[in-house]
Amino acid sequence: EISDWNHGDHRVRVVDTDGAFGEQHRAVTTIAARRLDSVVDIQNIRRPLFVKIDTQGGEAHVLKGGDTVVSSADLLSLEFCPYLVRRMGQHESLLIDFVERHFVAGYIGNWHVHSENDRLLGIDELVRMLRDFSRSVNSTQHLDLLLVRDRAHA
C-alpha cells in the first residue's frame, strides 16, 4: 500500500480494515517478494555484519524469512512498533523473543517515557522494557533498537 503523504510509510498490505493513518484508503500495487535467507549467502558475508530492519510493521515477517541472516548480525537496528506489527497480522512478542535469543545487549532510542540518556542495557533489562512497552502502548508509538550480539561491538 502506498502512502500519499509519507514516502517512508509504504507497506505490505495484509488487512483492509480502518487504520490509524487511514491505510484502508491507500492505493495498492503488486510486488514480488523473496525470503531474505534465500537471497543472501551468509557464508560469504564479510564481518562485522550490520542489519537494519525498518519495514513498517513487516519486521516479524522479515525475521521469519531471514532468521539465518538476521540472527548472524553483529549489530541489528530494529524499529519496534506494536501497532504496525499487529496490523501486519503478527504480534511483537515474536520480535522480543528473537532479540532475547540472539543478542546480549542493546540501546533503546526514542524512549518516550523518560528523558534518561541512552545507555547500553543488558538483554534481560531491555527485554523487560520491551515487554512493558508492548503491554502499555495503545497508540502508534515506536522505539528504535540497536542490538549487539557481542558486547565487543557495543
C-alpha positions in Angstrom: 0.0 0.0 0.0 1.3 3.4 -1.0 1.2 6.3 1.4 0.4 9.5 -0.4 1.8 11.8 2.4 4.7 9.9 3.9 7.0 8.2 1.4 8.7 6.4 4.3 5.5 4.6 5.2 4.7 2.4 2.2 3.8 -1.1 3.5 2.8 -4.6 2.5 -1.0 -4.8 2.9 -2.4 -7.6 4.9 -5.8 -6.2 6.0 -8.2 -3.6 4.6 -9.7 -2.6 7.9 -9.7 1.0 9.1 -6.3 2.1 10.4 -4.8 4.9 12.5 -3.3 6.5 9.4 -6.3 5.9 7.0 -4.4 3.0 5.5 -7.6 1.4 4.1 -7.7 4.2 1.6 -4.2 3.8 0.2 -3.5 2.8 -3.4 -2.2 -0.8 -3.7 0.3 -2.2 -6.1 1.5 -5.8 -6.5 5.2 -6.6 -5.9 7.3 -9.8 -5.9 8.9 -10.8 -2.7 11.6 -13.4 -1.8 12.9 -14.7 1.5 16.0 -13.0 2.8 17.7 -16.3 3.6 17.2 -17.4 0.0 18.9 -14.3 -1.5 21.8 -13.8 0.9 24.6 -16.3 1.3 25.6 -15.7 4.9 28.8 -17.7 4.5 30.1 -15.1 2.0 29.3 -12.0 4.1 32.3 -10.0 5.5 32.2 -9.2 9.2 31.1 -7.3 11.1 27.6 -7.7 9.8 25.2 -4.8 10.4 21.5 -5.3 9.6 18.8 -2.6 9.6 15.1 -3.6 9.6 12.6 -0.8 9.3 9.8 -2.4 7.3 6.8 -0.5 8.7 5.4 -3.5 10.7 6.8 -6.2 8.5 9.7 -6.9 10.9 8.2 -10.2 12.1 7.8 -11.4 8.5 11.5 -10.4 7.8 12.6 -12.5 10.8 10.6 -15.5 9.6 12.1 -15.3 6.1 15.6 -14.2 7.2 16.2 -15.9 10.5 19.7 -17.1 9.5 20.9 -13.8 8.2 19.4 -11.6 10.9 20.5 -13.9 13.8 24.0 -13.7 12.4 24.1 -9.9 12.6 26.8 -8.5 14.9 24.6 -5.3 15.1 20.9 -5.1 14.5 18.9 -1.9 14.1 15.2 -2.6 14.5 12.1 -0.5 14.6 9.7 -1.7 17.3 6.2 -0.5 16.7 3.5 -2.8 18.1 0.7 -1.1 16.2 2.4 -1.7 12.8 3.4 -5.3 13.6 -0.2 -6.1 14.7 -1.6 -4.5 11.6 0.6 -6.9 9.6 -1.1 -9.9 11.4 1.7 -10.7 13.8 2.5 -10.0 17.4 5.5 -8.1 18.7 6.3 -10.8 21.1 7.9 -12.6 18.2 10.4 -9.7 17.9 11.0 -9.6 21.6 11.7 -13.4 21.7 14.1 -13.2 18.8 16.0 -10.3 20.4 16.2 -12.3 23.6 17.5 -15.4 21.9 20.2 -13.8 19.7 21.5 -10.7 21.3 23.3 -9.8 24.6 22.7 -6.1 24.9 21.4 -3.0 23.2 20.2 0.5 23.3 16.6 1.8 23.1 16.2 5.1 21.3 13.1 7.2 21.0 12.2 6.2 24.5 9.2 8.4 25.2 8.7 7.6 28.9 11.7 9.3 30.3 14.5 11.7 29.3 17.3 9.5 30.5 20.4 9.4 28.2 20.8 6.3 26.1 22.8 3.6 27.8 23.7 0.1 27.0 21.2 -2.3 28.6 21.8 -6.0 29.3 19.4 -8.1 27.3 17.3 -9.1 30.3 16.6 -5.4 31.2 16.0 -4.5 27.5 13.6 -7.3 27.0 11.7 -6.5 30.2 11.3 -2.9 29.0 10.1 -4.0 25.6 7.5 -6.3 27.2 6.3 -3.5 29.4 6.1 -1.1 26.4 4.2 -3.8 24.5 1.6 -4.2 27.2 1.2 -0.5 27.8 1.2 1.1 24.4 -2.2 1.8 22.8 -1.1 4.1 20.1 1.3 4.2 17.1 4.3 4.9 19.3 7.5 3.1 18.4 11.0 2.5 19.7 14.2 2.3 17.8 16.5 -0.5 18.9 20.2 -1.0 18.4 21.2 -4.5 19.4 24.6 -6.2 19.8 25.4 -9.9 19.5 28.6 -9.5 21.4 29.5 -6.7 23.8 32.7 -6.1 21.9 30.5 -4.3 19.3 28.9 -2.0 21.8 
